[in-house]
Amino acid sequence: MDQLQRALDVTRTSRNLHLKVLNSLTLEQLNKVPDGFKNSLFWNFAHIVVTQQLLVYKLSGSDTIVSEEWIELYKKGSVFTKEASNEDLLLLKELLVKTIDKTENDLQNNSLKPITPYMTSTGYELKTLEDVFQFLNFHEGIHFGYILAMKKAI
């Protein structure tokens, strides 16, 4: 199994953990911004979906399967401005899985395009899809930690 597929397998495991936590929370809890945090639990879950789409697809000039509205609401540097609805929650649960399924399908069909190099806020430059896949797992791990801390704080 090649490195990209192995990294994607780690992402799928991460998403399953995220879904388990997501399913244990109410919409009210997901919309809460605990003291000491600037974003809601929902924002953190949606942010990992948007970031994956931006780094894998937008950096290569490809279309994302998340809407431009979601990109604006949950991209890096955005802050909680809109409470999520039940429809948003259903969409989030779908996208946590669907985005990885599509990426895996695109990977198997060799349809992922090379990316434009991008310097992350951590100072790590993404130059290849391999870099992106590895960075995304690091990024999702950071947000999973935030999510677990926020869950305890609500």
Backbone hydrogen bonds, N-H to C=O, Kabsch-Sander energy under -0.5 kcal/mol:
donor,donor_aa,acceptor,acceptor_aa,energy
6,R,2,D,-2.3
7,A,3,Q,-2.6
8,L,4,L,-2.3
9,D,5,Q,-2.1
10,V,6,R,-1.8
11,T,7,A,-2.1
12,R,8,L,-2.6
13,T,9,D,-2.0
14,S,10,V,-2.6
15,R,11,T,-3.0
16,N,12,R,-2.1
17,L,13,T,-1.9
18,H,14,S,-2.6
19,L,15,R,-2.8
20,K,16,N,-2.0
21,V,17,L,-2.0
22,L,18,H,-3.1
23,N,19,L,-2.8
24,S,20,K,-0.5
24,S,21,V,-1.3
25,L,22,L,-1.5
30,L,26,T,-2.5
31,N,27,L,-1.8
32,K,28,E,-0.6
32,K,29,Q,-0.8
37,F,34,P,-2.0
41,L,32,K,-1.0
42,F,30,L,-2.9
44,N,40,S,-1.7
45,F,41,L,-2.1
46,A,42,F,-2.9
47,H,43,W,-2.8
48,I,44,N,-1.5
49,V,45,F,-1.2
50,V,46,A,-2.5
51,T,47,H,-2.8
52,Q,48,I,-1.9
53,Q,49,V,-1.9
54,L,50,V,-2.7
55,L,51,T,-2.6
56,V,52,Q,-2.4
57,Y,53,Q,-2.0
58,K,53,Q,-1.6
59,L,54,L,-1.9
60,S,57,Y,-1.0
61,G,58,K,-1.7
62,S,57,Y,-2.9
71,I,67,S,-2.2
72,E,68,E,-2.4
73,L,69,E,-2.2
74,Y,70,W,-2.4
75,K,71,I,-1.4
78,S,75,K,-2.2
80,F,38,K,-0.8
89,L,85,S,-2.2
90,L,86,N,-2.3
91,L,87,E,-2.3
92,L,88,D,-2.8
93,K,89,L,-2.4
94,E,90,L,-1.9
95,L,91,L,-3.1
96,L,92,L,-2.4
97,V,93,K,-0.8
97,V,94,E,-0.7
98,K,94,E,-3.2
99,T,95,L,-2.0
101,D,97,V,-2.5
102,K,98,K,-2.6
103,T,99,T,-1.9
104,E,100,I,-2.7
105,N,101,D,-2.4
106,D,102,K,-2.9
107,L,103,T,-2.5
108,Q,104,E,-2.5
109,N,105,N,-1.8
110,N,107,L,-1.3
111,S,106,D,-2.8
112,L,106,D,-0.7
116,T,59,L,-2.6
118,Y,126,L,-2.2
120,T,118,Y,-0.6
120,T,124,Y,-2.4
123,G,120,T,-1.8
125,E,123,G,-0.5
126,L,118,Y,-3.7
127,K,125,E,-0.6
132,V,128,T,-2.0
133,F,129,L,-2.9
134,Q,130,E,-2.3
135,F,131,D,-2.7
136,L,132,V,-2.8
137,N,133,F,-1.5
138,F,134,Q,-1.6
139,H,135,F,-3.0
140,E,136,L,-2.9
141,G,137,N,-1.8
142,I,138,F,-2.0
143,H,139,H,-2.1
144,F,140,E,-2.3
145,G,141,G,-2.0
146,Y,142,I,-1.9
147,I,143,H,-2.8
148,L,144,F,-2.5
149,A,145,G,-2.2
150,M,146,Y,-3.1
151,K,147,I,-2.5
152,K,148,L,-1.6
153,A,149,A,-1.3
154,I,150,M,-1.1
154,I,151,K,-0.6
